[in-house]
Amino acid sequence: MARRIDVTGAGGVRLAAWEFTDPPKTGAGGDTERRDPGVLLLHGLMGRAAHWAGTARWLAARHRAVALDQRGHGRSEKPPEGPYTREAYVDDAEAAAVQLGLAPAVLIGHSMGALTAWQLAARRPDLVQALVISDMRASALGAASQREWADWFASWPLPFATLADVRRWFGEDDPWLERPNPSRGEFYAEVMTERSDGWRPVFSRRQMLTSRETWVHDAHWEELAQVACPTLVIRGLDGELGRAEAQEMVRVLPRGEYAEVPDAGHLLHYDQPEGWRRAVESFIASAVPV
């Protein structure tokens, strides 16, 4: 079961949050079953809350786990002119943690969502009791990276005739793909919707580039050093976050831990869900025992 919960983000932007489990049960005495701590899951650029469905369901055995469609993504509002700034994304995550009653929460973020999570943890330590950073770099990526992304977006053969074509292109035929990756094809199939002419992304590629523009030129080490809660930095062995940088992030963090998932790339919770689960469950159990 996936239950939608509406959240009001910064500037009144309408956000959709999703709880992938039944709501807490009410006992005979009218008391609501507690599942602590709450977990807020933040997807990466182009992602959506549904990408966390598998993770949220196993977390729900011990926690109230809610995934957020961030502005410009999924079922959340996509204001034509944004803003799609770091401040807006962090403000939205703060609003979600408070309005959903999750705080002090465990934040789990992937890629851009991980950056949002650690920026919120640095700003509002009272709202965050543990943090998982999944395959996100603290160093600046630079203008060349942004140009490569613009070229990559332009290469998409839109519209796709079928979802099978989506899976094949992103999982096999994408010229930016180093080797076939079926889980990558599934990931992108979930962010497509059927239009009159075929299958297109649920997001605006222009808005995604705008979102990325606000963080790729800057390093984020200073904010990382301000994160006081226990933090797991986790990477796929073939992901975008290199081992040396990941270990330096752990060193900079006041309470950092490190984990890596073999045979996984950037989308490690898709590529190796069991390895991802073992690492995250172990960390949460030690950081914030229920």
Residue, then its C-alpha position, 0 to 999 in steps of 0.5 A: m500500500a502506498r499512501r499519499i500525504d500532501v505537504t506544503g513546501a517553501g513558497g507554498v509549493r505543493l509536495a507529495a509524500w508517500e508512505f509505503t505501508d499501512p498507517p500505524k495501528t490503534g490499540a484497544g485503548g486508543d493509543t497509536e502504535r509508535r514506530d521510532p525514529g521516523v525516516l525521511l527518504l530523499h531521491g536524487l535528481m530526476g528521481r521520485a519517491a517510488h524509487w524508495a518503495g523497496t527500501a521504505r517497506w523493509l524500514a517500515a517493520r521498525h520505523r515510519a518511513v516516508a519518501l518525498d517527491q521533491r519539487g519538480h519531480g514525481r507528483s509534486e508541483k513543478p513551478p515553471e520558474g522554480p525556484y530550484t535552488r539549494e535553499a528551496y530543496v532544503d526548505d522543502a525537506e525541513a517542512a516535510a520532516v516537521q509536517l509529517g511528524l518525523a522529526p527528529a528523523v533519520l534522513i536517507g538521501h541518494s545523490m542530490g537528495a543526499l546533499t539536501a539531507w546533509q545541508l538540512a542536518a547542518r542547518r537544523p540538527d534538532l530535526v535529524q538524529a542520523l543520516v545516510i549519504s548515498d553516492m554523493r560527492a562533496s567536491a565541486l563537479g564544475a562547468a564541464s560536468q554541467r555541459e556533459w549533462a546538457d549534451w546527455f539530455a539532448s541525446w535522449p531519443l524522445p518520445f519513446a514508443t514503449l516502456a520497453d524502449v525506455r528500459r533498453w535505451f537507458g539500460e543498454d543503448d545510452p552512449w554515456l553508459e559504460r556497460p549494460n545495466p538493466s536496473r538503470g533501465e528500470f529506474y528510468a522507466e519509473v520516471m516516464t509517463e505516456r503522452s499522446d505521442g509516446w513516453r516522456p519524462v515526468f520532469s522537465r529536463r530544463q528544470m533538472l539542469t537548473s536544479r543541478e546548476t545550483w550545486v555543481h560549481d561549489a564544494h560542500w565540505e564546510e556544511l558536511a563538517q557541521v553535521a553533528c549526528p551519526t552519518l553513514v557515507i555509502r557508495g557502490l564500488d562502481g558509483e560516482l563517489g570515489r573511495a578516496e573522497a568517500q573516506e575523506m568525507v567520513r574523516v571530515l564528518p564528526r561522527g562519520e562511518y563508511a560502507e561500500v556495496p560490491d557490484a553496485g554503481h550509482l543506483l546502489h539501492y537498485d543494483q544491489p538491494e540486499g547489500w544496500r539493506r544490510a549496510v543501512e539496517s546495521f547503521i541505523a540499528s547502531a546509531v539510533p536503536v529502537 
